[in-house]
Amino acid sequence: MLLRAKDGQVRNIQQLDLRELYQTAAKAYSLKKYDDAIKLYQAIRTYYPTHAYLYAATYNQALAHED
């Protein structure tokens, strides 16, 4: 999956740092782009399974599934 980063360059999702990934997921959710948000929150759960954001990502991903 490719994302357009804030600086306008396209980068692979694995190249995004955790904070940028979380912020991008939250923005997608706020823009009601739920499919994108679900994929991004899943990436956090996959690539950062022991980070403190894991619980928020799991919760927010569930919310995105509801909407």
C-alpha positions in Angstrom: 0.0 0.0 0.0 1.2 3.5 -0.8 0.4 6.7 1.0 1.0 10.3 0.1 2.9 11.7 3.0 2.5 15.3 4.3 5.6 16.4 2.3 3.9 15.2 -0.9 6.2 12.2 -1.5 4.7 8.8 -1.9 6.2 6.3 0.5 5.6 2.7 1.4 3.6 2.2 4.6 6.6 0.4 6.2 8.6 3.6 5.8 6.3 5.7 8.0 7.2 6.1 11.6 4.6 5.1 14.2 3.5 8.6 15.1 3.0 9.6 11.4 1.2 6.3 10.8 -1.2 6.9 13.7 -1.8 10.5 12.8 -2.6 9.4 9.2 -5.0 6.8 10.4 -6.7 9.3 12.7 -7.0 11.8 9.9 -8.5 9.1 7.6 -11.0 8.3 10.2 -12.0 11.9 10.8 -12.5 12.3 7.0 -14.7 9.2 7.1 -12.3 7.2 5.0 -13.0 4.2 7.1 -11.4 1.6 4.8 -8.2 3.5 4.8 -8.3 4.0 8.6 -8.9 0.3 9.1 -5.8 -0.6 7.0 -3.6 1.9 8.7 -4.7 0.9 12.2 -4.1 -2.7 11.2 -0.6 -1.8 10.1 0.1 -0.3 13.5 -1.1 -3.6 15.1 1.1 -5.6 12.7 4.3 -3.6 12.8 4.2 -2.3 16.3 2.5 -5.0 18.4 4.2 -4.0 21.7 3.8 -0.3 21.5 1.5 1.7 23.7 -0.5 2.8 20.6 -1.6 -0.8 20.1 -4.6 -0.5 22.4 -5.8 2.8 20.8 -5.2 1.4 17.3 -7.3 -1.7 18.1 -10.1 0.4 19.6 -10.1 2.9 16.8 -10.0 0.1 14.2 -13.1 -1.4 15.8 -14.9 2.0 15.6 -14.0 2.3 12.0 -15.6 -1.1 11.3 -18.8 0.1 12.9 -19.1 3.2 10.7 
